[in-house]
Amino acid sequence: VFPSANITVVENFYDQRLLDIERQERGSQPIRFLYLSNLMIGKGIQEFLDALILLKQRNIPFTVSLAGGLE
């Protein structure tokens, strides 16, 4: 369904390469996040939301979709 070139999977850690991506590299398109996990502290939702706050503070455009059960 998704072209593989447009997807980066980050499982239970962050990838330093993602922090080094220049804004020009992605153009003016917002970063799109899809969070697929249970929405509970132990699954990282709090860290994910904290990271979104940092992006917002830096005026980096993004969109978010969440999918997962509430625990």
Stockholm file with secondary structure:
# STOCKHOLM 1.0

chainA/1-71         VFPSANITVVENFYDQRLLDIERQERGSQPIRFLYLSNLMIGKGIQEFLDALILLKQRNIPFTVSLAGGLE
#=GR chainA/1-71 SS CCCGGGCCCCCSSCCHHHHTCCHHHHTTSCEEEEEESCBSGGGTHHHHHHHHHHHHHTTCCEEEEEECCBC
#=GC SS_cons        CCCGGGCCCCCSSCCHHHHTCCHHHHTTSCEEEEEESCBSGGGTHHHHHHHHHHHHHTTCCEEEEEECCBC
//
